[in-house]
Amino acid sequence: MDKGRPLNEVKADLFKGLAHAVRVRVLELLSDRGELSVADLLAELQLEPSHLSQHLRVLRGYGLVASERRGSAVYYRLAHESVGDLLAAARVLLADVVAERKAYAEAAAL
């Protein structure tokens, strides 16, 4: 953590690292499968290698993923199990928000 910075600022920076659909999808894939090579991620995401590289660099910079070179391949995994927990919590929160909005819309239509 950055010394001298308020925790809320550090948290906001973390969420900036998550603030792209591709990065969230990468994290979801790694959470589900444990570890994937760059080639596997490219095949799954259908991205240009340079675009994936940029997203992986951001995720590494925020400490969300870890990488390991094996021969000519690079493999990625979540750096912390808690990243998967964060994604699961976001799914629960989104499901609750969607359900509340649906109930509100249905009540308003009566």
N, CA, C and O atoms as a printed pandas DataFrame, in Angstrom:
     atom_number atom_name residue_name chain_id  residue_number  x_coord  y_coord  z_coord
0              1         N          MET        A               1    0.849   -1.179    0.000
1              2        CA          MET        A               1    0.000    0.000    0.000
2              3         C          MET        A               1    0.891    1.237    0.000
3              4         O          MET        A               1    2.003    1.228    0.529
4              5         N          ASP        A               2    0.383    2.277   -0.594
5              6        CA          ASP        A               2    1.140    3.524   -0.666
6              7         C          ASP        A               2    1.151    4.205    0.693
7              8         O          ASP        A               2    0.101    4.484    1.272
8              9         N          LYS        A               3    2.355    4.470    1.194
9             10        CA          LYS        A               3    2.476    5.154    2.492
10            11         C          LYS        A               3    1.943    6.576    2.385
11            12         O          LYS        A               3    2.196    7.284    1.411
12            13         N          GLY        A               4    1.206    6.968    3.401
13            14        CA          GLY        A               4    0.742    8.335    3.483
14            15         C          GLY        A               4   -0.532    8.611    2.708
15            16         O          GLY        A               4   -1.135    9.670    2.884
16            17         N          ARG        A               5   -0.954    7.700    1.865
17            18        CA          ARG        A               5   -2.199    7.910    1.117
18            19         C          ARG        A               5   -3.362    7.326    1.898
19            20         O          ARG        A               5   -3.243    6.240    2.466
20            21         N          PRO        A               6   -4.487    8.034    1.934
21            22        CA          PRO        A               6   -5.669    7.486    2.603
22            23         C          PRO        A               6   -6.124    6.192    1.929
23            24         O          PRO        A               6   -6.008    6.037    0.714
24            25         N          LEU        A               7   -6.639    5.275    2.733
25            26        CA          LEU        A               7   -7.071    3.980    2.233
26            27         C          LEU        A               7   -8.115    4.111    1.128
27            28         O          LEU        A               7   -8.106    3.334    0.174
28            29         N          ASN        A               8   -9.015    5.087    1.248
29            30        CA          ASN        A               8  -10.044    5.239    0.217
30            31         C          ASN        A               8   -9.440    5.587   -1.145
31            32         O          ASN        A               8   -9.982    5.187   -2.175
32            33         N          GLU        A               9   -8.331    6.323   -1.166
33            34        CA          GLU        A               9   -7.658    6.637   -2.435
34            35         C          GLU        A               9   -6.998    5.395   -3.024
35            36         O          GLU        A               9   -7.037    5.178   -4.235
36            37         N          VAL        A              10   -6.398    4.592   -2.170
37            38        CA          VAL        A              10   -5.759    3.359   -2.636
38            39         C          VAL        A              10   -6.827    2.411   -3.194
39            40         O          VAL        A              10   -6.619    1.778   -4.228
40            41         N          LYS        A              11   -7.965    2.317   -2.508
41            42        CA          LYS        A              11   -9.065    1.478   -2.993
42            43         C          LYS        A              11   -9.579    1.990   -4.334
43            44         O          LYS        A              11   -9.842    1.201   -5.240
44            45         N          ALA        A              12   -9.721    3.292   -4.462
45            46        CA          ALA        A              12  -10.197    3.870   -5.725
46            47         C          ALA        A              12   -9.247    3.514   -6.859
47            48         O          ALA        A              12   -9.690    3.207   -7.966
48            49         N          ASP        A              13   -7.953    3.553   -6.595
49            50        CA          ASP        A              13   -6.978    3.158   -7.611
50            51         C          ASP        A              13   -7.154    1.696   -8.010
51            52         O          ASP        A              13   -7.062    1.350   -9.188
52            53         N          LEU        A              14   -7.409    0.840   -7.018
53            54        CA          LEU        A              14   -7.640   -0.572   -7.319
54            55         C          LEU        A              14   -8.825   -0.728   -8.260
55            56         O          LEU        A              14   -8.763   -1.482   -9.231
56            57         N          PHE        A              15   -9.906   -0.008   -7.966
57            58        CA          PHE        A              15  -11.092   -0.107   -8.816
58            59         C          PHE        A              15  -10.847    0.466  -10.209
59            60         O          PHE        A              15  -11.489    0.043  -11.170
60            61         N          LYS        A              16   -9.935    1.413  -10.327
61            62        CA          LYS        A              16   -9.550    1.888  -11.667
62            63         C          LYS        A              16   -8.929    0.744  -12.458
63            64         O          LYS        A              16   -9.147    0.629  -13.664
64            65         N          GLY        A              17   -8.171   -0.085  -11.794
65            66        CA          GLY        A              17   -7.577   -1.241  -12.450
66            67         C          GLY        A              17   -8.614   -2.239  -12.925
67            68         O          GLY        A              17   -8.372   -2.984  -13.875
68            69         N          LEU        A              18   -9.756   -2.260  -12.279
69            70        CA          LEU        A              18  -10.844   -3.169  -12.644
70            71         C          LEU        A              18  -11.823   -2.540  -13.638
71            72         O          LEU        A              18  -12.740   -3.209  -14.115
72            73         N          ALA        A              19  -11.632   -1.277  -13.945
73            74        CA          ALA        A              19  -12.625   -0.503  -14.681
74            75         C          ALA        A              19  -12.579   -0.701  -16.192
75            76         O          ALA        A              19  -12.661    0.261  -16.956
76            77         N          HIS        A              20  -12.447   -1.943  -16.611
77            78        CA          HIS        A              20  -12.530   -2.249  -18.039
78            79         C          HIS        A              20  -13.062   -3.672  -18.183
79            80         O          HIS        A              20  -12.615   -4.586  -17.490
80            81         N          ALA        A              21  -14.012   -3.845  -19.081
81            82        CA          ALA        A              21  -14.666   -5.143  -19.243
82            83         C          ALA        A              21  -13.671   -6.261  -19.584
83            84         O          ALA        A              21  -13.831   -7.388  -19.116
84            85         N          VAL        A              22  -12.664   -5.964  -20.379
85            86        CA          VAL        A              22  -11.680   -6.994  -20.742
86            87         C          VAL        A              22  -10.903   -7.434  -19.503
87            88         O          VAL        A              22  -10.668   -8.627  -19.311
88            89         N          ARG        A              23  -10.509   -6.493  -18.673
89            90        CA          ARG        A              23   -9.747   -6.863  -17.477
90            91         C          ARG        A              23  -10.600   -7.684  -16.522
91            92         O          ARG        A              23  -10.113   -8.644  -15.925
92            93         N          VAL        A              24  -11.864   -7.317  -16.372
93            94        CA          VAL        A              24  -12.760   -8.099  -15.523
94            95         C          VAL        A              24  -12.915   -9.507  -16.102
95            96         O          VAL        A              24  -12.913  -10.486  -15.355
96            97         N          ARG        A              25  -13.048   -9.613  -17.415
97            98        CA          ARG        A              25  -13.194  -10.934  -18.041
98            99         C          ARG        A              25  -11.940  -11.776  -17.838
99           100         O          ARG        A              25  -12.042  -12.973  -17.565
100          101         N          VAL        A              26  -10.766  -11.178  -17.964
101          102        CA          VAL        A              26   -9.516  -11.900  -17.717
102          103         C          VAL        A              26   -9.523  -12.448  -16.293
103          104         O          VAL        A              26   -9.200  -13.616  -16.075
104          105         N          LEU        A              27   -9.883  -11.624  -15.343
105          106        CA          LEU        A              27   -9.909  -12.056  -13.948
106          107         C          LEU        A              27  -10.934  -13.166  -13.726
107          108         O          LEU        A              27  -10.683  -14.106  -12.971
108          109         N          GLU        A              28  -12.086  -13.056  -14.382
109          110        CA          GLU        A              28  -13.100  -14.112  -14.263
110          111         C          GLU        A              28  -12.578  -15.435  -14.823
111          112         O          GLU        A              28  -12.758  -16.487  -14.211
112          113         N          LEU        A              29  -11.937  -15.376  -15.982
113          114        CA          LEU        A              29  -11.380  -16.594  -16.575
114          115         C          LEU        A              29  -10.337  -17.225  -15.663
115          116         O          LEU        A              29  -10.329  -18.441  -15.468
116          117         N          LEU        A              30   -9.468  -16.408  -15.110
117          118        CA          LEU        A              30   -8.438  -16.932  -14.219
118          119         C          LEU        A              30   -9.049  -17.463  -12.930
119          120         O          LEU        A              30   -8.572  -18.457  -12.382
120          121         N          SER        A              31  -10.085  -16.819  -12.449
121          122        CA          SER        A              31  -10.764  -17.292  -11.249
122          123         C          SER        A              31  -11.402  -18.659  -11.496
123          124         O          SER        A              31  -11.343  -19.542  -10.640
124          125         N          ASP        A              32  -12.009  -18.827  -12.668
125          126        CA          ASP        A              32  -12.683  -20.090  -13.008
126          127         C          ASP        A              32  -11.703  -21.215  -13.309
127          128         O          ASP        A              32  -11.929  -22.361  -12.920
128          129         N          ARG        A              33  -10.619  -20.893  -13.998
129          130        CA          ARG        A              33   -9.722  -21.937  -14.520
130          131         C          ARG        A              33   -8.389  -22.046  -13.785
131          132         O          ARG        A              33   -7.630  -22.988  -14.013
132          133         N          GLY        A              34   -8.107  -21.108  -12.923
133          134        CA          GLY        A              34   -6.888  -21.193  -12.130
134          135         C          GLY        A              34   -5.670  -20.583  -12.784
135          136         O          GLY        A              34   -5.006  -19.730  -12.196
136          137         N          GLU        A              35   -5.377  -21.008  -13.984
137          138        CA          GLU        A              35   -4.193  -20.522  -14.684
138          139         C          GLU        A              35   -4.405  -20.683  -16.182
139          140         O          GLU        A              35   -4.940  -21.693  -16.639
140          141         N          LEU        A              36   -3.983  -19.685  -16.937
141          142        CA          LEU        A              36   -4.097  -19.734  -18.394
142          143         C          LEU        A              36   -2.858  -19.121  -19.015
143          144         O          LEU        A              36   -2.257  -18.197  -18.466
144          145         N          SER        A              37   -2.490  -19.651  -20.167
145          146        CA          SER        A              37   -1.382  -19.056  -20.911
146          147         C          SER        A              37   -1.895  -17.841  -21.672
147          148         O          SER        A              37   -3.100  -17.659  -21.845
148          149         N          VAL        A              38   -0.975  -17.031  -22.114
149          150        CA          VAL        A              38   -1.347  -15.885  -22.947
150          151         C          VAL        A              38   -2.064  -16.384  -24.198
151          152         O          VAL        A              38   -3.047  -15.780  -24.629
152          153         N          ALA        A              39   -1.587  -17.472  -24.781
153          154        CA          ALA        A              39   -2.237  -18.036  -25.975
154          155         C          ALA        A              39   -3.687  -18.429  -25.667
155          156         O          ALA        A              39   -4.582  -18.179  -26.475
156          157         N          ASP        A              40   -3.918  -19.041  -24.507
157          158        CA          ASP        A              40   -5.288  -19.412  -24.107
158          159         C          ASP        A              40   -6.161  -18.167  -23.948
159          160         O          ASP        A              40   -7.309  -18.143  -24.393
160          161         N          LEU        A              41   -5.609  -17.135  -23.309
161          162        CA          LEU        A              41   -6.365  -15.895  -23.130
162          163         C          LEU        A              41   -6.683  -15.245  -24.466
163          164         O          LEU        A              41   -7.792  -14.754  -24.673
164          165         N          LEU        A              42   -5.715  -15.241  -25.371
165          166        CA          LEU        A              42   -5.953  -14.663  -26.698
166          167         C          LEU        A              42   -7.061  -15.407  -27.429
167          168         O          LEU        A              42   -7.922  -14.789  -28.056
168          169         N          ALA        A              43   -7.040  -16.726  -27.349
169          170        CA          ALA        A              43   -8.066  -17.532  -28.018
170          171         C          ALA        A              43   -9.445  -17.287  -27.405
171          172         O          ALA        A              43  -10.445  -17.200  -28.118
172          173         N          GLU        A              44   -9.484  -17.180  -26.108
173          174        CA          GLU        A              44  -10.759  -16.990  -25.409
174          175         C          GLU        A              44  -11.339  -15.595  -25.647
175          176         O          GLU        A              44  -12.545  -15.445  -25.848
176          177         N          LEU        A              45  -10.489  -14.589  -25.624
177          178        CA          LEU        A              45  -10.948  -13.206  -25.680
178          179         C          LEU        A              45  -11.023  -12.627  -27.088
179          180         O          LEU        A              45  -11.670  -11.603  -27.310
180          181         N          GLN        A              46  -10.360  -13.283  -28.039
181          182        CA          GLN        A              46  -10.358  -12.793  -29.425
182          183         C          GLN        A              46   -9.848  -11.359  -29.518
183          184         O          GLN        A              46  -10.457  -10.517  -30.179
184          185         N          LEU        A              47   -8.731  -11.088  -28.854
185          186        CA          LEU        A              47   -8.114   -9.761  -28.871
186          187         C          LEU        A              47   -6.820   -9.791  -29.660
187          188         O          LEU        A              47   -6.232  -10.848  -29.885
188          189         N          GLU        A              48   -6.391   -8.617  -30.073
189          190        CA          GLU        A              48   -5.051   -8.482  -30.628
190          191         C          GLU        A              48   -4.052   -8.680  -29.493
191          192         O          GLU        A              48   -4.304   -8.242  -28.370
192          193         N          PRO        A              49   -2.923   -9.330  -29.765
193          194        CA          PRO        A              49   -1.934   -9.538  -28.702
194          195         C          PRO        A              49   -1.516   -8.257  -27.980
195          196         O          PRO        A              49   -1.324   -8.264  -26.764
196          197         N          SER        A              50   -1.377   -7.164  -28.723
197          198        CA          SER        A              50   -0.956   -5.913  -28.087
198          199         C          SER        A              50   -2.019   -5.400  -27.109
199          200         O          SER        A              50   -1.680   -4.835  -26.069
200          201         N          HIS        A              51   -3.295   -5.592  -27.435
201          202        CA          HIS        A              51   -4.364   -5.145  -26.541
202          203         C          HIS        A              51   -4.379   -5.980  -25.263
203          204         O          HIS        A              51   -4.503   -5.443  -24.162
204          205         N          LEU        A              52   -4.253   -7.294  -25.417
205          206        CA          LEU        A              52   -4.217   -8.150  -24.234
206          207         C          LEU        A              52   -3.013   -7.806  -23.375
207          208         O          LEU        A              52   -3.120   -7.751  -22.150
208          209         N          SER        A              53   -1.887   -7.577  -23.995
209          210        CA          SER        A              53   -0.670   -7.237  -23.266
210          211         C          SER        A              53   -0.869   -5.986  -22.417
211          212         O          SER        A              53   -0.422   -5.936  -21.272
212          213         N          GLN        A              54   -1.534   -4.984  -22.970
213          214        CA          GLN        A              54   -1.797   -3.744  -22.217
214          215         C          GLN        A              54   -2.666   -4.024  -20.992
215          216         O          GLN        A              54   -2.400   -3.512  -19.905
216          217         N          HIS        A              55   -3.699   -4.835  -21.175
217          218        CA          HIS        A              55   -4.589   -5.144  -20.055
218          219         C          HIS        A              55   -3.875   -5.968  -18.991
219          220         O          HIS        A              55   -4.058   -5.736  -17.796
220          221         N          LEU        A              56   -3.071   -6.918  -19.416
221          222        CA          LEU        A              56   -2.320   -7.721  -18.452
222          223         C          LEU        A              56   -1.311   -6.870  -17.693
223          224         O          LEU        A              56   -1.077   -7.093  -16.505
224          225         N          ARG        A              57   -0.721   -5.910  -18.365
225          226        CA          ARG        A              57    0.228   -4.998  -17.708
226          227         C          ARG        A              57   -0.480   -4.203  -16.606
227          228         O          ARG        A              57    0.069   -4.029  -15.518
228          229         N          VAL        A              58   -1.688   -3.724  -16.880
229          230        CA          VAL        A              58   -2.449   -2.986  -15.878
230          231         C          VAL        A              58   -2.774   -3.902  -14.692
231          232         O          VAL        A              58   -2.609   -3.508  -13.537
232          233         N          LEU        A              59   -3.231   -5.112  -14.976
233          234        CA          LEU        A              59   -3.582   -6.043  -13.903
234          235         C          LEU        A              59   -2.363   -6.413  -13.056
235          236         O          LEU        A              59   -2.467   -6.533  -11.835
236          237         N          ARG        A              60   -1.221   -6.590  -13.698
237          238        CA          ARG        A              60    0.015   -6.856  -12.945
238          239         C          ARG        A              60    0.394   -5.648  -12.099
239          240         O          ARG        A              60    0.806   -5.791  -10.948
240          241         N          GLY        A              61    0.252   -4.464  -12.673
241          242        CA          GLY        A              61    0.603   -3.236  -11.965
242          243         C          GLY        A              61   -0.210   -3.024  -10.696
243          244         O          GLY        A              61    0.286   -2.459   -9.722
244          245         N          TYR        A              62   -1.448   -3.475  -10.711
245          246        CA          TYR        A              62   -2.293   -3.357   -9.534
246          247         C          TYR        A              62   -2.174   -4.573   -8.619
247          248         O          TYR        A              62   -2.863   -4.657   -7.602
248          249         N          GLY        A              63   -1.309   -5.506   -8.974
249          250        CA          GLY        A              63   -1.088   -6.676   -8.132
250          251         C          GLY        A              63   -2.231   -7.673   -8.147
251          252         O          GLY        A              63   -2.396   -8.445   -7.202
252          253         N          LEU        A              64   -3.028   -7.662   -9.220
253          254        CA          LEU        A              64   -4.184   -8.545   -9.300
254          255         C          LEU        A              64   -3.865   -9.890   -9.933
255          256         O          LEU        A              64   -4.529  -10.886   -9.646
256          257         N          VAL        A              65   -2.850   -9.925  -10.792
257          258        CA          VAL        A              65   -2.441  -11.180  -11.421
258          259         C          VAL        A              65   -0.946  -11.371  -11.242
259          260         O          VAL        A              65   -0.194  -10.421  -11.025
260          261         N          ALA        A              66   -0.541  -12.619  -11.339
261          262        CA          ALA        A              66    0.873  -12.984  -11.307
262          263         C          ALA        A              66    1.159  -13.784  -12.564
263          264         O          ALA        A              66    0.277  -14.463  -13.091
264          265         N          SER        A              67    2.383  -13.705  -13.040
265          266        CA          SER        A              67    2.746  -14.419  -14.262
266          267         C          SER        A              67    3.984  -15.265  -14.024
267          268         O          SER        A              67    4.776  -15.015  -13.116
268          269         N          GLU        A              68    4.119  -16.273  -14.871
269          270        CA          GLU        A              68    5.278  -17.157  -14.811
270          271         C          GLU        A              68    5.619  -17.606  -16.227
271          272         O          GLU        A              68    4.755  -18.075  -16.967
272          273         N          ARG        A              69    6.871  -17.458  -16.588
273          274        CA          ARG        A              69    7.327  -17.910  -17.901
274          275         C          ARG        A              69    7.741  -19.367  -17.797
275          276         O          ARG        A              69    8.486  -19.759  -16.900
276          277         N          ARG        A              70    7.241  -20.160  -18.735
277          278        CA          ARG        A              70    7.627  -21.568  -18.849
278          279         C          ARG        A              70    8.013  -21.813  -20.301
279          280         O          ARG        A              70    7.158  -21.923  -21.180
280          281         N          GLY        A              71    9.298  -21.894  -20.530
281          282        CA          GLY        A              71    9.763  -22.009  -21.904
282          283         C          GLY        A              71    9.426  -20.742  -22.652
283          284         O          GLY        A              71    9.801  -19.644  -22.239
284          285         N          SER        A              72    8.714  -20.898  -23.759
285          286        CA          SER        A              72    8.347  -19.722  -24.549
286          287         C          SER        A              72    6.957  -19.197  -24.200
287          288         O          SER        A              72    6.520  -18.194  -24.763
288          289         N          ALA        A              73    6.257  -19.862  -23.280
289          290        CA          ALA        A              73    4.897  -19.457  -22.914
290          291         C          ALA        A              73    4.897  -18.725  -21.573
291          292         O          ALA        A              73    5.710  -18.998  -20.689
292          293         N          VAL        A              74    3.956  -17.784  -21.452
293          294        CA          VAL        A              74    3.755  -17.080  -20.192
294          295         C          VAL        A              74    2.369  -17.451  -19.678
295          296         O          VAL        A              74    1.382  -17.390  -20.411
296          297         N          TYR        A              75    2.312  -17.833  -18.409
297          298        CA          TYR        A              75    1.062  -18.238  -17.770
298          299         C          TYR        A              75    0.677  -17.203  -16.718
299          300         O          TYR        A              75    1.525  -16.636  -16.031
300          301         N          TYR        A              76   -0.633  -16.977  -16.617
301          302        CA          TYR        A              76   -1.170  -16.028  -15.649
302          303         C          TYR        A              76   -2.107  -16.740  -14.690
303          304         O          TYR        A              76   -2.773  -17.714  -15.042
304          305         N          ARG        A              77   -2.140  -16.223  -13.466
305          306        CA          ARG        A              77   -3.055  -16.684  -12.434
306          307         C          ARG        A              77   -3.410  -15.474  -11.565
307          308         O          ARG        A              77   -2.744  -14.441  -11.621
308          309         N          LEU        A              78   -4.452  -15.615  -10.774
309          310        CA          LEU        A              78   -4.779  -14.558   -9.829
310          311         C          LEU        A              78   -3.657  -14.460   -8.813
311          312         O          LEU        A              78   -3.142  -15.477   -8.348
312          313         N          ALA        A              79   -3.283  -13.252   -8.473
313          314        CA          ALA        A              79   -2.213  -13.065   -7.497
314          315         C          ALA        A              79   -2.691  -13.374   -6.083
315          316         O          ALA        A              79   -1.892  -13.732   -5.217
316          317         N          HIS        A              80   -3.989  -13.235   -5.853
317          318        CA          HIS        A              80   -4.566  -13.467   -4.531
318          319         C          HIS        A              80   -5.924  -14.125   -4.707
319          320         O          HIS        A              80   -6.695  -13.743   -5.588
320          321         N          GLU        A              81   -6.214  -15.103   -3.879
321          322        CA          GLU        A              81   -7.520  -15.757   -3.920
322          323         C          GLU        A              81   -8.642  -14.751   -3.685
323          324         O          GLU        A              81   -9.752  -14.931   -4.186
324          325         N          SER        A              82   -8.363  -13.710   -2.937
325          326        CA          SER        A              82   -9.382  -12.711   -2.622
326          327         C          SER        A              82   -9.879  -11.965   -3.864
327          328         O          SER        A              82  -10.959  -11.374   -3.827
328          329         N          VAL        A              83   -9.120  -11.978   -4.957
329          330        CA          VAL        A              83   -9.601  -11.363   -6.200
330          331         C          VAL        A              83  -10.845  -12.112   -6.675
331          332         O          VAL        A              83  -11.819  -11.494   -7.106
332          333         N          GLY        A              84  -10.811  -13.436   -6.597
333          334        CA          GLY        A              84  -11.981  -14.237   -6.947
334          335         C          GLY        A              84  -13.154  -13.948   -6.025
335          336         O          GLY        A              84  -14.303  -13.911   -6.465
336          337         N          ASP        A              85  -12.860  -13.742   -4.740
337          338        CA          ASP        A              85  -13.909  -13.393   -3.778
338          339         C          ASP        A              85  -14.539  -12.047   -4.130
339          340         O          ASP        A              85  -15.752  -11.874   -4.016
340          341         N          LEU        A              86  -13.710  -11.096   -4.558
341          342        CA          LEU        A              86  -14.205   -9.782   -4.958
342          343         C          LEU        A              86  -15.135   -9.894   -6.166
343          344         O          LEU        A              86  -16.179   -9.243   -6.215
344          345         N          LEU        A              87  -14.751  -10.718   -7.136
345          346        CA          LEU        A              87  -15.603  -10.923   -8.310
346          347         C          LEU        A              87  -16.930  -11.571   -7.929
347          348         O          LEU        A              87  -17.978  -11.197   -8.455
348          349         N          ALA        A              88  -16.888  -12.532   -7.023
349          350        CA          ALA        A              88  -18.113  -13.201   -6.571
350          351         C          ALA        A              88  -19.017  -12.211   -5.834
351          352         O          ALA        A              88  -20.233  -12.219   -6.025
352          353         N          ALA        A              89  -18.427  -11.366   -4.999
353          354        CA          ALA        A              89  -19.213  -10.355   -4.281
354          355         C          ALA        A              89  -19.860   -9.381   -5.268
355          356         O          ALA        A              89  -21.001   -8.963   -5.072
356          357         N          ALA        A              90  -19.138   -9.022   -6.320
357          358        CA          ALA        A              90  -19.694   -8.116   -7.335
358          359         C          ALA        A              90  -20.881   -8.769   -8.040
359          360         O          ALA        A              90  -21.869   -8.095   -8.333
360          361         N          ARG        A              91  -20.796  -10.081   -8.319
361          362        CA          ARG        A              91  -21.926  -10.786   -8.953
362          363         C          ARG        A              91  -23.154  -10.755   -8.054
363          364         O          ARG        A              91  -24.262  -10.512   -8.531
364          365         N          VAL        A              92  -22.970  -10.998   -6.754
365          366        CA          VAL        A              92  -24.088  -10.972   -5.808
366          367         C          VAL        A              92  -24.690   -9.575   -5.752
367          368         O          VAL        A              92  -25.910   -9.418   -5.810
368          369         N          LEU        A              93  -23.848   -8.573   -5.641
369          370        CA          LEU        A              93  -24.324   -7.193   -5.592
370          371         C          LEU        A              93  -25.111   -6.842   -6.852
371          372         O          LEU        A              93  -26.194   -6.263   -6.764
372          373         N          LEU        A              94  -24.581   -7.185   -8.006
373          374        CA          LEU        A              94  -25.279   -6.877   -9.264
374          375         C          LEU        A              94  -26.613   -7.596   -9.357
375          376         O          LEU        A              94  -27.594   -7.011   -9.816
376          377         N          ALA        A              95  -26.672   -8.851   -8.931
377          378        CA          ALA        A              95  -27.934   -9.596   -8.948
378          379         C          ALA        A              95  -28.963   -8.911   -8.040
379          380         O          ALA        A              95  -30.135   -8.796   -8.400
380          381         N          ASP        A              96  -28.519   -8.459   -6.866
381          382        CA          ASP        A              96  -29.424   -7.754   -5.950
382          383         C          ASP        A              96  -29.929   -6.456   -6.562
383          384         O          ASP        A              96  -31.119   -6.152   -6.479
384          385         N          VAL        A              97  -29.041   -5.693   -7.172
385          386        CA          VAL        A              97  -29.422   -4.413   -7.778
386          387         C          VAL        A              97  -30.414   -4.637   -8.919
387          388         O          VAL        A              97  -31.410   -3.922   -9.030
388          389         N          VAL        A              98  -30.141   -5.620   -9.757
389          390        CA          VAL        A              98  -31.044   -5.914  -10.879
390          391         C          VAL        A              98  -32.412   -6.342  -10.359
391          392         O          VAL        A              98  -33.437   -5.900  -10.878
392          393         N          ALA        A              99  -32.439   -7.197   -9.342
393          394        CA          ALA        A              99  -33.713   -7.651   -8.777
394          395         C          ALA        A              99  -34.497   -6.486   -8.178
395          396         O          ALA        A              99  -35.712   -6.402   -8.356
396          397         N          GLU        A             100  -33.815   -5.591   -7.471
397          398        CA          GLU        A             100  -34.490   -4.435   -6.886
398          399         C          GLU        A             100  -35.060   -3.523   -7.965
399          400         O          GLU        A             100  -36.186   -3.040   -7.843
400          401         N          ARG        A             101  -34.284   -3.290   -9.019
401          402        CA          ARG        A             101  -34.774   -2.421  -10.108
402          403         C          ARG        A             101  -35.959   -3.052  -10.816
403          404         O          ARG        A             101  -36.906   -2.359  -11.187
404          405         N          LYS        A             102  -35.911   -4.380  -11.006
405          406        CA          LYS        A             102  -37.022   -5.069  -11.659
406          407         C          LYS        A             102  -38.270   -4.964  -10.799
407          408         O          LYS        A             102  -39.355   -4.693  -11.312
408          409         N          ALA        A             103  -38.127   -5.176   -9.497
409          410        CA          ALA        A             103  -39.287   -5.082   -8.592
410          411         C          ALA        A             103  -39.834   -3.655   -8.597
411          412         O          ALA        A             103  -41.051   -3.470   -8.607
412          413         N          TYR        A             104  -38.974   -2.655   -8.590
413          414        CA          TYR        A             104  -39.405   -1.267   -8.611
414          415         C          TYR        A             104  -40.164   -0.964   -9.917
415          416         O          TYR        A             104  -41.211   -0.316   -9.894
416          417         N          ALA        A             105  -39.631   -1.433  -11.043
417          418        CA          ALA        A             105  -40.282   -1.198  -12.347
418          419         C          ALA        A             105  -41.632   -1.881  -12.415
419          420         O          ALA        A             105  -42.590   -1.319  -12.948
420          421         N          GLU        A             106  -41.717   -3.100  -11.875
421          422        CA          GLU        A             106  -42.994   -3.817  -11.873
422          423         C          GLU        A             106  -44.010   -3.104  -10.990
423          424         O          GLU        A             106  -45.182   -3.004  -11.354
424          425         N          ALA        A             107  -43.573   -2.606   -9.828
425          426        CA          ALA        A             107  -44.479   -1.895   -8.940
426          427         C          ALA        A             107  -44.944   -0.589   -9.558
427          428         O          ALA        A             107  -46.093   -0.186   -9.375
428          429         N          ALA        A             108  -44.066    0.066  -10.283
429          430        CA          ALA        A             108  -44.420    1.339  -10.923
430          431         C          ALA        A             108  -45.396    1.128  -12.076
431          432         O          ALA        A             108  -46.161    2.030  -12.420
432          433         N          ALA        A             109  -45.370   -0.064  -12.672
433          434        CA          ALA        A             109  -46.246   -0.340  -13.808
434          435         C          ALA        A             109  -47.676   -0.670  -13.372
435          436         O          ALA        A             109  -48.582   -0.698  -14.205
436          437         N          LEU        A             110  -47.883   -0.914  -12.106
437          438        CA          LEU        A             110  -49.226   -1.260  -11.616
438          439         C          LEU        A             110  -50.153   -0.082  -11.555
439          440         O          LEU        A             110  -51.311   -0.227  -11.162
